């Protein structure tokens, strides 16, 4: 009788140990996949809207939709973006990383003297900018500028 309990305990411990080690491997693999998806700069343009002097470009990456703001201005050598096309966009959040608690309470931001509303439903709860867009023109290699004060 004691032998049966002992064997049952040993088998249970082995199964538990196997289950834990399998989960750890899956977690690491899952994390690596998610990290590479997050760093993927390829976006599909799914919607273009505007408010006064602001373009709102909705771009999809993986299963997430990002709302990107761009000023309406005239640019020379314009390569206009097109709905359904893929673009390499390096987006940055309007908010600083440490402002995540603020971002969750904000209903809109002022950009180009226009209030741009946050969307919560199917859109990533943030607003983004990119140097790869000038108005609705795609810039593949933006010139980096440095503010000198």
N, C-alpha and C positions, 0 to 999 in steps of 0.2 A: 504494500500500500504506500509506504514512504517512497519507494522507488518510482511509483507512478507520479506522485506529486513532484518529486525531484525532477523527473523527466519533463513533466508539464511546465514547470517553472523554467527549466533550461530552454525548452523550445519557445516559450513565450518571450524570454529575454532575447533570444536570437532573432525572433520575428520583429520585436520592437526595435532592436538595434539595426536590423536591415531596413526597416521602414524609415528610421531617422536618417540613416546615411543616404538613402535614396532621395528623401526630401531635400537634404542639403545640396545634393548634386543638381536636382531640378531647380532649386532656388538660385543657385549660382548661374546656371544656364539661362534661366528666365531673366535674371537681372542683366546679364550680358546682352541678351536679345533686346530688352527694353531700352538699355542704354544706347545701343547702336541705332534703334528706331528713333530715339529722341534726338540724336546727333545728325540724323539724316536731313540734309538741307533741301531735298527735292520736294516741292509743293505743286499741287495741281490747283489752278485758279478755277473756282467754282461759281463765284458771283462777284460782280462789281457794282457798287452803289455809290451815291455821293450825298453829301450834306453841304450846302453852300460852297465853300472853297476847299472842301476835303473830299478825297476819294476814299472809299472804304472797300478794300480788296479782301475777299474771303478766300483763304487758301487752305487746302486740305492736305494733311500729311498723316499717313497711316489712317486711323479712324478719328482723328481730331481736326476740328476746323478752327482756324486762327483768323482774327480780324486785324487787318493791317491798315494803318492810316498813312495817307500820302497827300501832300499839298497839291492842289490844282494849280499848276504853273505850266508855262510854255517852255519846252526844251528843244534844242537843236539835235539833229541826228537821233531822232526818236525811233526806238524799236518797240512799238506798242505791244503790251501783253494781250493775250487772247484767252477767252474762256475755254476751259478744257485742256489747255496746254500745261506742260510741266516746266518749272523754273527752279533754278538754284537760288534760294533766298536765305540770307543770313539775317534772321529776325532777332530783335531784342525787345524785351518787355518795356512798356512805358514806366513800370514801377521798378524800384530797386529790389534786389532779392530779400532784403530784410523788411520790406514793406508788405509781406504776404498778408499779414493781419489787416492792413489798411485796404488792400485790394479787394478783400472779401466784403467790405462794407461800402465801398465806393460805388455809386450808380452811374458815374460818368466823369470824363476828364475834359479839360479845356485844351484844345489843340488848334492852332491857327485861328484863335478867337471864336471857335465853335465848340459847343459842348457835344462830345461824342459819347453816347451811352454804352455802358457795359451790357453784354448779353450773357445770360446765364444758362439757357436751356441746352442747346446742342453745340454751342460755341465755347471754346476755351475761355474761362472767366478771367480775361486779361485783354489788353490792347497792345498792339505791337507796331514797331517801326522797322524799316529796313533801308539800308543804303543802296539796295539793288533796285529800288523803284524811285523814279522821279516823275511825279504825277502818275500816269499810266504807262510810262516808258521803262523798259527793262534795261538795267545797267549791269552787265555781267562782271565787270571788274571796277567797282567804285573806287574813286580816289579818296584815300583816307585824309581827313583834315584834322588839324590839331588846333584847339582854341588856345590862343596866346593872350594871356591877361597880364 
